Each structure stands twice: as structure tokens, then as C-alpha cells.
């Protein structure tokens, strides 16, 4: 949300017909076809996927640009604001379910699948028929040592540093929010800019961690159940940090242009909600992936 709400609270703003959904479907289709072909090592797959991703970026830039212009013109009233809030709440709920499925896969592998394969409890027959002699332990690359031996990443190195970075970024974005509500424009830009820098630092250190894991620890996506769950959870979280950092950067530019005031700034709040969600997910990752 930006400056003003429509003075007529009884009129719900309905945007005119838009070309963006149609163009977005084409961009997504191109991206998925290209990605599938790329994974199958066709000659045209990589280029097609990258073209689709570029088209999708253009669609998002144009679509969100239209929404921002509608907001700045004062097209939205309180009813639209409530719709935006409900939409963001349901979006974050869907993200909770998204990560819940991955944490569930980690829990299932550690608490059920590995004990069954090792013959614990009711798994004696499973162990005898499928993997006789297999002894469960975590971290594990499963029966047959899929991907070969590997080492894990110590929790108290880069993971701890990234935890401190994300926790600090949660504080800085909160300070920025209070500065916006207090009308302190300079403090808003400083603290929000610090949040963007902290998010970028997190991504840099995660990239360093991945490089170290692949080159020196032999910890890869092919390292059995541990490798797949490790990169699935941390990789998708990193993707969300990337998206959150981009959104924070866009909000910084909008703040610099004076799009928000102390009463109407839901776009800022929505990104702050998302960023706090990313922080909470990382705390769960740090405990269940790195520490335990």
C-alpha cells in the first residue's frame, strides 16, 4: 500500500483486463519445458530455460509495476487493504506447509526409514531381506553408502554465523518499520538498507558453504538421504532468502521515492512478515539439520 486510500469505502477497486497472466503462463511454460530439456541434456534446453526465466522476470516487473502505480494513484481503499493482508497471510501459510513437508521428510527418514532398514523394532524382516548388516546412524547416506563417504558441516562455523546474520536482519527490519511509522525517513533507509546487506551477506556465506561441501567434504546432492535432505532444505531456504532480499531492495527504492507514509505502507509490512518467516524457518533448519 502507498499514499492514499480511495475516499469511497463502498467501492472495491477492480483492475482493468490485463495481459500479464497470459504472458506469465507463456513464460512459465517456456521455463519448465527448457528446464526439463536441460535436465535431459538436450542442446536447446539451457537456452530455452534461461529465456523463459528472463521472460518471467519481465512479466513480474511489468505486473508489479502496474500494481504500484495503482497504489500510488490512490486506487485502493481499506477493503482492498484487507484483501492484500489476507492474501499475504494465506501465502505465508502455504509456505509453512511447503517447508513442513520437507521437515516431515527429514523426520520420517531419521525416525522411521533408517531404523526399519537397520532391523530395529518391526524392521527385522526388512533388514534381513533388503540390507542385512546395515546399521542405522545419522547422518547417513543410506544402505550401500550412496555417493560414497562424506563429512558434515560443523554447526558452529558458517551456519552459526549465518544464524546471527539472519537474527540481526530481523532486528534491523523491525527498527526500519518503527522508523517508517515515526516518519523518520533517513533512519528508515539506513536500517532497511542494512537489512538488504545482511540478506546479501547470508547468501554469500551460504554459497561459500556449498562450495566447501562439494569440493572438500564430498557432501553433494548424491550423498544419499542426508545429502538430498540437506540441500533440499537449505537450498529452498536460500531461494526464499534471495527472493526476500530482492523484495527488501525494491521496498528500499520505493521508500526512497516516498511511496509510503506512517499509516499506509502494507507493501513494507508484507515483506517484513515474509522476512521474519524466513528467519524462523532458518532457526528450525539450524537446529534440526546442523545441530541435532
N, C-alpha and C positions, 0 to 999 in steps of 0.2 A: 504494500500500500504506500501511497505517497501523499501529496499535499492535502487535497480537499475531498470530502465525500459529496455526493450529489445531495442537494438540499431537499429533494423529494424522496423521503424514505419509503414511499409506497411503490416506487418504480425500481424494478430489478433490471440491471443492465444486461442486455443480451447482445453479444458482439455480432457483427455482420458475418456473412458467409466468408470462410477463409480457405485459402489454397494450401495452408501449411499441413493439415492432416494428410491430404493426398500426396503431397511431396514427401512428407515424412515416411509414409508407407513405402514409397518407392526407394527412399534412401535405406530404410531398414532391410527391405528385400534384397537390395544390391549388396549390402554389408554381409548379410547372412549367407547368400549364395557364394560370395567371394571368400568368406571365412571357411565354409565347407570345402570349397575347391582348394583353398590354401592348405588346409589340413591334409587333403588327399594329394598334395604335391603336384597340382596341375600348374602349367606355365602361366596361366592368366589369373590364378586365384588371388595372389597377393595384391596385384594392382587393382583388381575389382573390389576387394575388401577395403583397401585404402580409399578408393574413390567413393564407395558407399559411406565410409566414416566421414569423409570430407563433406559430402552432401548432407549428412545428418547434422554436422556442426553448423552448416549454413542454415538449415531449417530451424534449428534451435535458436540461432542468433536472430533470425528474422521473426520467429514466432514470439519469443520473449520480448523482442523489441516492440512489437505491437502491443503486448500487454503492458509494458512500461509506459508507452505513450498514452494508452487509455487511462492508466492510473494517474499520470501527471496531469492529464486534462480534467481530472475530477469526475470521470465517468462512473466510479464505483461509490456505492453508499454502504451503510452499515450491514445491510443484508448480504451484499457481495463479500464484505469483510468476513462475516461469519462463515460463508461458504468456503472462502480461502482457508480459514482456520480449520474447519472440519476436514477439508481435503488434505491439509498437511498432517493432521493427526492420523488420518487413515493411512497416509503414505508411510509415516514413521512406524505405524503398527505393522504394515506389510513388511517393512524392513526388519522389524523384530522377529517376525515369523521366518523371514529369509535366513537370518543368522541362527535362529532357533533350530532350524533343520540341520545346519552344519554342526552346531554344538551337539545336537542329538546324534549325528553320525559319529562324532568323536566319542561320546559317551557309550554308544552301542558297541563300537569296536573294542573299547577298553574293558568294559564291564561284562559283555556277553560273548562277542565273537571269539576273542582270544582265549578266554577261559574254556569255552566249548572245544576249540581246536586243541587245547593242551590236555583235555581229558578231565578237567575239574568238574565236580558235581555230576550232572547228567550228560556230560560230554565225553564219557569214556569210550563209547562206541564211535563217536565222531573221530576221536584221536586215533583209535586203533585202525579204522578203515582208511581215513584220509591222510593223517600226518602223524604216524606213530613216532614217538620220541620227541615231538615238538613240545617245547616248554615256553609258556607264555611269559612275557615281560614287556614292560613299556619304558621307553619307546621300542617299537617293534617294526621290522619290515616284513613280518608275516612268515608263514611256513615257506621254506625254500629260499629265505633271505633274498626276496625280490629286490633287484637293484644293487645288491652287494652291501657290504658293511658301510656304515656312515657314523658320523658324530653329530650330536645335537648342539644347538646354540645355547650357551650359558645364559640364564635369565638375567644375571646381574651385570651384563655388559651393555650392548646396544639396546636390547629390549627394555632394560630399566631406564636408560637414557631417554628412549622414545616415550616411555610411560610418563616421565617427568615433563617432557616437552608437551605432550597432549594435555596433561593436567594443568600445566601453566597456560596453555592456549584457552582452556575452558575459563580460567580466571580472567584473562585479557579480554575475551569477547564479552564477558559479563560486565567488566568495567566499561567497555565501549558502549554497551547498551545503556548503562546508567548515565554515561556522558551524553548520549543522544537524548534521553528523557529529560536531562537537566539543561539541554540546549548548549552544551559545551562542544562546539564543533571541532576545535583543534584537538582536544583530548580524544574525541570520538575517532578522528582519523589516525591519531598516533596509536591508540590501543587496538583498533581494528587492523591497522597495518601490521602491528606486532603479531596479531593472530595469524595473518596470512603468512608471515615469515616463519612462524613456528610450525605451521602446517607444511610449508615447503621443506623445512629442516627435517621434519619427521619422514617425509618421503625420500629425502636424500639418504638418511641413515638406513632406511629400510632397503633401499637399492644396494647400499654397501653390504648390508647383512645378506641379501640374496646372492650377491657376487661371491662373498666369502663362503657361503653354504655350498654353492655349486663347485667352486674352484678348489677349495681346501678341505671341506668336510664330506664331500660326496653325498651331500643331502640334496636330493633332487625330487622332482615330481614322480620319478620312477622308484623312489626308495620305499616301496611297499605302502602299507596303510598309514604309517607315520608321515612319510613324505607327502602323500596325497592330501591328508587332512591338514597338515601344517601349511602347505602352500595354498590350499583351498581357503582356509580361514584367514590367514594373514594376507593373502593376495586380494581376496574380495574386500577385506577391510581397507587395504591400501587403495583400492579403486574408489572406495567411498571417501577416504581422506582426500584423494585427488579431486573428486567432484566437489567436496565441501570446500576445499581451498580455492577452487575456481569460483564457486558461488560467493565466498567471502571477498575475493578480489573484485568481483562485479559489484557487490554491495559497497565496497570501499569507493569505487568510482562513482556510484550513484550518490553516496554521501557527499563526496567532494563536489558534485554538481548541485547539491542542495535538494535532492528529491524527497527527503524525509523531514518530518518535524516531530516534536515530542509526543504528539498524540496519534499520528498516523504514520506507522512505519512497520507494517506487518511483514513486508519482504525481509527486513532485517531480523525480525523475531523468528521467522520461519527458518532462515539459515542458521540462526543461533540454536534453535531447537535441534536441528539436524546435527550441528557440530557437537552439542552435548551428547546426543545419541551415539555419535562416533566415539566419543571419549569413553562412554560406559561400555560399549562393545569391546574396546581395547583392554579395559580393565579385566573383563572376562577372559579375553584371549591371553593376556599376560599370566593370569593365574592358572588356567587350565591347559594351556599349550606350552608355556615356557617353564613355569614353576613346578606344577604338580606332575 
